[in-house]
Amino acid sequence: MGEAEDATDVSREDHLGEIATALPERVAELANLFLQRADPAVSRTDVSVMRRLSRQPQRITELAAEEQIKQPGMTLLVNRLEERGWATRAPDPSDGRAVLVSLTPAGDAALPALQAAYHDMLTGHMAALDDDEVRSLAKAVRVLDDLIARLKAGPGSLPERDPPATGKVAREGRRGR
């Protein structure tokens, strides 16, 4: 059996399962490769917290909940950002017992610098791809954008589709055309 025939033997469900497993792994690996090379070294959570703080100051408890880590872990992360001069704490005006974490001007500058370095690393390596691969990646980004929008919209946002014909039925249907 040739390679082209083998591809038609893989069901849509099998492809969906492969993608659901591989996609998060590949995205994490790509981010990790960059973050390992970043100067200074930062974690994905560091960058995520900085993005959140770039929108508005937040309490450590809020940051911990949003990042799904325990409060002591978030305190250590905020301490690390403070040591780099990227974050600061100030009393919460609405509750004197709490503090708000915000980015410093240096933190505001570091975030776009990290994003630019990530962009440069990716474009540098993607430049070696052929035109078809670049078009495939561009299409994949659009598909991922749509998928992200549906996931954000919630479970009621799933598009209605007729289930595709798979396996032997699908192959026989294609032969009859």
N, C-alpha and C positions, 0 to 999 in steps of 0.2 A: 504494500500500500504506500503511495507517495505522500510527501509532506502536505500537499494541498488537500488530499482526502483526509488526512489525520486532523487537520484544522477544522473540517466540517463535522468531525465526530465529537468534538468538544461542545457540550451543551452550553446554552446561555447561562444556565444556573452555575455550571462549573466555572465559566469565565467570571461571573459575578462573585463567586466565592473566592477565586484567586485574587481578584482585584481588591475585595474587601479586606483580605489578609495582607496583601503586598503594599497597598497604597500607604497606609499609615507607617509601615516599616520603612518604606523608601523616603517618605517625607522626613521622618525622624533622622534617618541616616544622613540625608542631605544637610539638614540643619546642624547635626552633630559634627559633620566634616568641617563646616564653616566655623562653628564655635570653637572647635579644637585649634583652629588656625588664627582665630581672632586675637588681636592685641589691643587691650589686655583680654585675657581669657574670660569669657562670660558664659553663663548657662542659658538654656532656653527660657528658664523661669525668670532669670535676671531681665532678659529682654522683654518678656511678656509683662512683667511688673512695671518696667520702665514705660512700655506703651500705655498701660493703664494709667500710670501717674502723669503721663503727658496730656491726658484728657482732663484729669482733675485729681486733686489731693484725695487720699483715702486713708482710712484707719487700717492698721495692721490686721485686725480681725476680718475686715472686708476683703483685703488682698488675699489673706490665707484662704478664705472661703471660695473666692473666685478662682484661685490657682489650685484648689483642692489639696492643700497641704496643711499641716498642723501649725498652730500659731507660733510655737517656738522656732520652727523651721523658717517661717516668714520673718520673724524677728532677726534671725541670723542673716537672712538674705538682705534685709533692710540695713543691718549693721554693715554688711559688705558694701552696699551701695553708698552708704555714708562715708566709709573709709576711703572710697575712691573719689569722694566729693560729688557724687551724682545725685544724692538724695539728702533731705533734711527732715527733721521732725519739728512740729510746732503744736502748741495746745489747740485742741478742737474748740472753736468759739461756741459751739452748741453744747459742749459737755467738757467742763474743765478737767475731768478725770481721764479723758482720752486724748490721744495725740493723732494728728494727721501727718501723713508722710507725703512729701511733694518732691518733685525733681528740682534740682538746683539749675542755674544757668549752664553749668558744666554737664549736668545730666541731660538737659535739653539739647545740648550740642553733641553729646556722645551718641544718643539714639540715632539721629540721621547719619552720623559717621559710620556706625555699625551697619546700618541698612545699606549705605553706599558701598561699603566694603563687600558685603554679601552680594550685592548686585554686580559689582565688578568681578568677583570671583566666578559667579555663574556665567556672566556674558563672556568672560574670557575662555571658559571651557566650552560653552555652547558654540562659540565661533568655529570650532573644529567639526561641528556636525554638518551633514549635508543638508541641502535645501528641503528635501522631503522630511527629514527628521525634525528640522526647525518648524515646518508647517504642522507636523504631528504634535509637537509640544505645544504650539500655539492653540491648536484645536483642543488639546487636553486641558489647557488652562481654562478655556471657555466652558468646557463640559464641567470641570471642577467648580467653577463659579456658579453654574446653574445648580449643581448638587448641593453646594454650601447654602445657597439661597433656600432650597427646598428643606434642608435640614434645619435651618434657622426658623422657617415658617412652621415647623412642627409636623406631627404625624398626619394631620388632615390634608397636607399639601402634596401627598403622593399623586402623581398623574395616573389617570385611569388608562389601562392598556389592555388589549386582548393579549392573552398569553401567547408567546411565539411558539411556533411549531419547532420541536426539537427532535434530535436523534434520527431514527430511521424514517419517520414520517416526513420530516423536513427534507431529508436527502431525496426521498422518492418524489416529493412535490417539486423539487428543483429539477429533477431529471425529466419530469413530464412537461416542462416548459419548453 
